[in-house]
Amino acid sequence: MPTQGEENPIYFVEVQFQTDTEIYSRLFSEISLYLRQNKPKNSWRGVVIYPNRSLDTADIKNYSEFFTSQRISRIYLN
């Protein structure tokens, strides 16, 4: 849920403990829908949490700018 101050980003968190080749397309669709419907003044960030790197099998080529800019981060728990 968004915080009140515009300086605090909205965080979208996805916890993924199984292989899902569609995770990034779904995540960006849901983020875009939220931003369209709610028109927040806050910036946003995304975090995807995996138990290990081997489950991160989705292609990011259409979303690489989000990863390069660090708007989306991936965390591997192992």
Secondary structure, 3 states (H helix, E strand, C coil): CCCCCCCCCEEEEEECCCCCCCHHHHHHHHHHHHHHHHCCCCCEEEEEEECCHHHCCCCCHHHHHHHHCCCEEEEECC
